[in-house]
Amino acid sequence: MKKLTFSLLSALVIMGMLPVACTQSNQQATNSTATIVSDSSGTAFKPANMKEQMIYSRAIEAANWGMSAVNFDLMVEATKKAGGNYNQITIWPGLLDWMNQTITPNPDVIYVMPFVNTEKVGPMVLEIPPADTGTVVGSIMDRWQMAMDDVGPAGLDKGKGGKYLILPPGYKEPIPAGYIPMYSDTYLSYSLLRVVLKSGDKKGIDNAVAYAKRIQLYPLSQANASSKTIWVDASGKEYNSLIPYDLDFYKSLNRAVQDDIWLTKDQAMIDPLKYIGIEKGKPFNPDARTKEILTYAIRDAKIWFKQRFDSLFDTPFYEGTNWAFPVTEEFGRGVKSNFADPNSYPTDMRGLLYTFIFFSAKHAGEGQWYLMAIKDKDNQILNGSDNYRLHVPANVPVRQYWSITVYDAAVHAFIRNFTRFNRSSQSPGLQKNADGSVDIYFGPKAPEGKEPNWIPTNPGGTFELMARFYGPDKTFFTKEWKLGNVEKVQ
């Protein structure tokens, strides 16, 4: 492949967007020679002058800075295509299938997603039912997907249920009695709510859906109305919010800038975005050459994201394995404090994170915990044409359930047209070993007699795994129980 000898990090230092020290700490992820390799097309960006070089550099930084907002915007656009809108609740009244083309979704729960806009209607009420016939795990987030707080047993209501009051920026009015205030810095927000099944059979699913329908969303001004919540059924429709690594990315980023207010901590991006044609109150209409440069930039940004994604697994959760928790401690602290530390604003981790997930939890580890793996025991990428086994030891330290899910590594989503993506402790017919442990199998075909424990893979691609642990006990984090590596088998 052709290479472009162009120091991206040096350009960002010149722009004042990265300190010189960052060029040292990030050398491994970006290559010490700062050589940018083109995508599979075999072509590389060749700037005609400094202006073009800076458009390219700023476009890459814009992709990193704006990824979580673009991720949010794409879900809103998918919701609108499914017939929904803001201040309504989108629901999948059944377990997700491949038509839900979001990033690493959970196929073991009932998904409920309220999208909120308080700009014109004022405070919005999100009612969470008590954890009686069902349980909700989830968070309320701003348009940057930063958690205001969690809900349900692991959230502020502690399983008693509650009326969460989502407030517009700068809201000064007294909070009515009986409401839990959620102070948002943005007009737009959403909640990712997952209703946990008590069993994986049809009865368990039906009961979870009935419980989900007890969730309510309405303006505070309509609190006394008889019919308040608008529901949108997104099942049976392709709901695609995958990150587009082409010009559409910047169109989405422009919508994000136009749709909400600037946060003070992000105002340093106003001028860099103007340089690539994105300016609040003005149309995004780049000329032909700028479109070409932006296309090069987002393709190379994708390479940069992939390099950093792979490096997340350099620090495993369990020593000697390839399982990693894909979020840095700094980012976790930032979410908990709403980035209150003036010396920390981990936009690099935020940008990377929202290339392969959506949503954030205020208190990670209390309601759920996630681990990912992209390689087997021999440190080889998981190949869809090969066969593998994962041994899940007995007595997994969780209060609710555990699961293992396969995703298409190229897009971090369900494999298209497949009908099974996971196995969990609640999967009907799951086979257990005599000691209570479970063996999960991956490959193009099920091993003989092991079909209940098998997750299919696409022989034409690579895959990645996410292990979910809902309601992890404190002992989970002492690591006395340990999930081993995926092993290749014949």
SULHU-V603894 format. One record per residue. N is the residue number from 1. RES is the residue in one letter. SS is DSSP state (H for helix, E for strand, C for the rest). Layout:
N|RES|SS / N|RES|SS
This chain:
1|M|C / 2|K|C / 3|K|E / 4|L|E / 5|T|E / 6|F|C / 7|S|C / 8|L|H / 9|L|H / 10|S|H / 11|A|H / 12|L|H / 13|V|H / 14|I|H / 15|M|C / 16|G|C / 17|M|C / 18|L|C / 19|P|C / 20|V|C / 21|A|C / 22|C|H / 23|T|H / 24|Q|H / 25|S|H / 26|N|C / 27|Q|H / 28|Q|H / 29|A|H / 30|T|H / 31|N|C / 32|S|C / 33|T|C / 34|A|C / 35|T|E / 36|I|E / 37|V|E / 38|S|C / 39|D|C / 40|S|C / 41|S|C / 42|G|C / 43|T|C / 44|A|C / 45|F|C / 46|K|C / 47|P|C / 48|A|C / 49|N|C / 50|M|H / 51|K|H / 52|E|H / 53|Q|H / 54|M|H / 55|I|H / 56|Y|H / 57|S|H / 58|R|H / 59|A|H / 60|I|H / 61|E|H / 62|A|H / 63|A|H / 64|N|H / 65|W|H / 66|G|H / 67|M|H / 68|S|H / 69|A|H / 70|V|H / 71|N|H / 72|F|H / 73|D|H / 74|L|H / 75|M|H / 76|V|H / 77|E|H / 78|A|H / 79|T|H / 80|K|H / 81|K|H / 82|A|C / 83|G|C / 84|G|C / 85|N|C / 86|Y|C / 87|N|C / 88|Q|E / 89|I|E / 90|T|E / 91|I|E / 92|W|C / 93|P|C / 94|G|C / 95|L|C / 96|L|C / 97|D|C / 98|W|C / 99|M|C / 100|N|E / 101|Q|E / 102|T|C / 103|I|C / 104|T|C / 105|P|C / 106|N|C / 107|P|C / 108|D|C / 109|V|E / 110|I|E / 111|Y|E / 112|V|E / 113|M|E / 114|P|E / 115|F|E / 116|V|E / 117|N|E / 118|T|C / 119|E|C / 120|K|C / 121|V|C / 122|G|C / 123|P|C / 124|M|E / 125|V|E / 126|L|E / 127|E|E / 128|I|E / 129|P|C / 130|P|C / 131|A|C / 132|D|C / 133|T|C / 134|G|C / 135|T|C / 136|V|E / 137|V|E / 138|G|E / 139|S|E / 140|I|E / 141|M|E / 142|D|E / 143|R|C / 144|W|C / 145|Q|C / 146|M|C / 147|A|E / 148|M|E / 149|D|E / 150|D|E / 151|V|E / 152|G|E / 153|P|C / 154|A|C / 155|G|C / 156|L|C / 157|D|C / 158|K|C / 159|G|C / 160|K|C / 161|G|C / 162|G|E / 163|K|E / 164|Y|E / 165|L|E / 166|I|E / 167|L|E / 168|P|C / 169|P|C / 170|G|C / 171|Y|C / 172|K|C / 173|E|C / 174|P|C / 175|I|C / 176|P|C / 177|A|C / 178|G|C / 179|Y|E / 180|I|E / 181|P|E / 182|M|E / 183|Y|E / 184|S|C / 185|D|C / 186|T|C / 187|Y|C / 188|L|E / 189|S|E / 190|Y|E / 191|S|E / 192|L|E / 193|L|E / 194|R|E / 195|V|E / 196|V|E / 197|L|C / 198|K|C / 199|S|C / 200|G|C / 201|D|C / 202|K|H / 203|K|H / 204|G|H / 205|I|H / 206|D|H / 207|N|H / 208|A|H / 209|V|H / 210|A|H / 211|Y|H / 212|A|H / 213|K|C / 214|R|C / 215|I|C / 216|Q|E / 217|L|E / 218|Y|E / 219|P|E / 220|L|H / 221|S|H / 222|Q|H / 223|A|C / 224|N|C / 225|A|C / 226|S|C / 227|S|C / 228|K|C / 229|T|C / 230|I|C / 231|W|E / 232|V|E / 233|D|E / 234|A|C / 235|S|C / 236|G|C / 237|K|C / 238|E|C / 239|Y|E / 240|N|E / 241|S|C / 242|L|C / 243|I|C / 244|P|C / 245|Y|C / 246|D|C / 247|L|H / 248|D|H / 249|F|H / 250|Y|H / 251|K|H / 252|S|H / 253|L|H / 254|N|H / 255|R|H / 256|A|H / 257|V|H / 258|Q|H / 259|D|H / 260|D|C / 261|I|C / 262|W|C / 263|L|C / 264|T|H / 265|K|H / 266|D|H / 267|Q|C / 268|A|C / 269|M|H / 270|I|H / 271|D|H / 272|P|H / 273|L|H / 274|K|H / 275|Y|H / 276|I|C / 277|G|C / 278|I|C / 279|E|C / 280|K|C / 281|G|C / 282|K|C / 283|P|C / 284|F|C / 285|N|C / 286|P|C / 287|D|C / 288|A|H / 289|R|H / 290|T|H / 291|K|H / 292|E|H / 293|I|H / 294|L|H / 295|T|H / 296|Y|H / 297|A|H / 298|I|H / 299|R|H / 300|D|H / 301|A|H / 302|K|H / 303|I|H / 304|W|H / 305|F|H / 306|K|H / 307|Q|H / 308|R|H / 309|F|H / 310|D|H / 311|S|H / 312|L|H / 313|F|H / 314|D|H / 315|T|C / 316|P|C / 317|F|C / 318|Y|C / 319|E|C / 320|G|C / 321|T|C / 322|N|C / 323|W|C / 324|A|E / 325|F|C / 326|P|C / 327|V|C / 328|T|C / 329|E|H / 330|E|H / 331|F|H / 332|G|H / 333|R|H / 334|G|H / 335|V|H / 336|K|H / 337|S|H / 338|N|C / 339|F|C / 340|A|C / 341|D|C / 342|P|C / 343|N|C / 344|S|C / 345|Y|C / 346|P|C / 347|T|H / 348|D|H / 349|M|H / 350|R|H / 351|G|H / 352|L|H / 353|L|H / 354|Y|C / 355|T|C / 356|F|C / 357|I|C / 358|F|C / 359|F|C / 360|S|C / 361|A|C / 362|K|C / 363|H|C / 364|A|C / 365|G|C / 366|E|C / 367|G|C / 368|Q|E / 369|W|E / 370|Y|E / 371|L|E / 372|M|E / 373|A|E / 374|I|C / 375|K|E / 376|D|C / 377|K|C / 378|D|C / 379|N|C / 380|Q|C / 381|I|E / 382|L|C / 383|N|E / 384|G|C / 385|S|C / 386|D|C / 387|N|E / 388|Y|E / 389|R|E / 390|L|E / 391|H|E / 392|V|E / 393|P|C / 394|A|C / 395|N|C / 396|V|C / 397|P|C / 398|V|E / 399|R|E / 400|Q|E / 401|Y|E / 402|W|E / 403|S|E / 404|I|E / 405|T|E / 406|V|E / 407|Y|E / 408|D|E / 409|A|C / 410|A|C / 411|V|C / 412|H|C / 413|A|E / 414|F|C / 415|I|C / 416|R|C / 417|N|C / 418|F|C / 419|T|C / 420|R|C / 421|F|C / 422|N|E / 423|R|E / 424|S|E / 425|S|C / 426|Q|C / 427|S|C / 428|P|C / 429|G|C / 430|L|C / 431|Q|C / 432|K|C / 433|N|C / 434|A|C / 435|D|C / 436|G|C / 437|S|C / 438|V|E / 439|D|E / 440|I|E / 441|Y|E / 442|F|E / 443|G|E / 444|P|C / 445|K|C / 446|A|C / 447|P|C / 448|E|C / 449|G|C / 450|K|C / 451|E|H / 452|P|H / 453|N|H / 454|W|E / 455|I|E / 456|P|E / 457|T|C / 458|N|C / 459|P|C / 460|G|C / 461|G|C / 462|T|E / 463|F|E / 464|E|E / 465|L|E / 466|M|E / 467|A|E / 468|R|E / 469|F|E / 470|Y|E / 471|G|E / 472|P|E / 473|D|C / 474|K|H / 475|T|H / 476|F|H / 477|F|H / 478|T|H / 479|K|C / 480|E|C / 481|W|C / 482|K|C / 483|L|C / 484|G|C / 485|N|C / 486|V|C / 487|E|E / 488|K|E / 489|V|E / 490|Q|C
